[in-house]
Amino acid sequence: MYNIKNSKELASYINYTNLNNIISEEEMKEFLEKAKETTFHSVVVSPTYVQLAKEILADTDIKVGSVVGFPLGFEDTESKLAETKTLLDKGVDELEVVINLSYLKDKKYSLIGKEIEAIKELMGDKILKVNIEVKALDDAEKSAIVQVAEKAGADFVKTATGFVTPCHIYEIVNDINIIQKYAPKIKIEIYGGIDSYKLANQVLTAGADQISSNYGYEIVKQYKELRENTQVKPKPITL
């Protein structure tokens, strides 16, 4: 699907992620300074560090993303709306909201849909990603929730919080196929275990619109070394 031309283009598909809950401010500053070295679509950080990210990345085109109802999603809608408003006030560009999996297991689709609609209305034209934690779902549940998310106005489906075992590439392809079949208008973001250029390329080729990775910097560096730093010394041609 993708014919990536250079490391900058590859970085533009990556949301460089650091949701470590015991990271120090100094360590977060180092992460954000590293992010500035390339052209990531966004960084994804905890609500604690949204303002810091906005400050450090102010002179770049890198968006700042954060999380709501993370990582379990079982807060009530009013709490998620309050989190959303606080983060919007801090200047966040994109948000991912973890759905209430209990509602999904009980097929309470209208409650999930109304929650997504309310959050999207509050966010306006900013990007809303709905995190569905695919490892907790069977294929029928995946097909149901992506339809709900699309109908409710979410911009993206995101596949994982990163707090579960990463999916194998075959599982990722299966999930992408389900999302594309049942919610063809919604965009797809894959997260979990993507730690190399090879895997990132496989996921994007399979149909993902974006990937999230704690190893975004390393992935781009691998690609740059592979694609852009290859030195070839051709032998002289004798005619």
BELDAJO-V76399 format. One record per residue. N is the residue number from 1. SS is DSSP state (hx for helix, st for strand, lp for the rest). Layout:
N & SS
N & SS
This chain:
1 & lp
2 & lp
3 & lp
4 & lp
5 & lp
6 & lp
7 & hx
8 & hx
9 & hx
10 & hx
11 & hx
12 & lp
13 & lp
14 & st
15 & st
16 & st
17 & st
18 & st
19 & lp
20 & lp
21 & lp
22 & lp
23 & lp
24 & lp
25 & hx
26 & hx
27 & hx
28 & hx
29 & hx
30 & hx
31 & hx
32 & hx
33 & hx
34 & hx
35 & hx
36 & lp
37 & lp
38 & lp
39 & lp
40 & lp
41 & lp
42 & st
43 & st
44 & st
45 & st
46 & lp
47 & hx
48 & hx
49 & hx
50 & hx
51 & hx
52 & hx
53 & hx
54 & hx
55 & hx
56 & hx
57 & lp
58 & lp
59 & lp
60 & lp
61 & lp
62 & lp
63 & st
64 & st
65 & st
66 & st
67 & st
68 & st
69 & lp
70 & lp
71 & lp
72 & lp
73 & lp
74 & lp
75 & lp
76 & lp
77 & hx
78 & hx
79 & hx
80 & hx
81 & hx
82 & hx
83 & hx
84 & hx
85 & hx
86 & hx
87 & hx
88 & hx
89 & hx
90 & lp
91 & lp
92 & lp
93 & lp
94 & st
95 & st
96 & st
97 & st
98 & st
99 & lp
100 & lp
101 & hx
102 & hx
103 & hx
104 & hx
105 & hx
106 & lp
107 & lp
108 & lp
109 & hx
110 & hx
111 & hx
112 & hx
113 & hx
114 & hx
115 & hx
116 & hx
117 & hx
118 & hx
119 & hx
120 & hx
121 & hx
122 & hx
123 & hx
124 & lp
125 & lp
126 & lp
127 & st
128 & st
129 & st
130 & st
131 & st
132 & lp
133 & lp
134 & hx
135 & hx
136 & hx
137 & lp
138 & lp
139 & hx
140 & hx
141 & hx
142 & hx
143 & hx
144 & hx
145 & hx
146 & hx
147 & hx
148 & hx
149 & hx
150 & hx
151 & hx
152 & hx
153 & lp
154 & lp
155 & lp
156 & st
157 & st
158 & st
159 & lp
160 & lp
161 & lp
162 & lp
163 & lp
164 & lp
165 & lp
166 & lp
167 & lp
168 & lp
169 & hx
170 & hx
171 & hx
172 & hx
173 & hx
174 & hx
175 & hx
176 & hx
177 & hx
178 & hx
179 & hx
180 & hx
181 & hx
182 & hx
183 & lp
184 & lp
185 & lp
186 & lp
187 & st
188 & st
189 & st
190 & st
191 & st
192 & lp
193 & lp
194 & lp
195 & lp
196 & lp
197 & hx
198 & hx
199 & hx
200 & hx
201 & hx
202 & hx
203 & hx
204 & hx
205 & hx
206 & hx
207 & lp
208 & lp
209 & lp
210 & st
211 & st
212 & st
213 & st
214 & lp
215 & lp
216 & hx
217 & hx
218 & hx
219 & hx
220 & hx
221 & hx
222 & hx
223 & hx
224 & hx
225 & hx
226 & hx
227 & hx
228 & hx
229 & lp
230 & lp
231 & lp
232 & lp
233 & lp
234 & lp
235 & lp
236 & lp
237 & lp
238 & lp
239 & lp
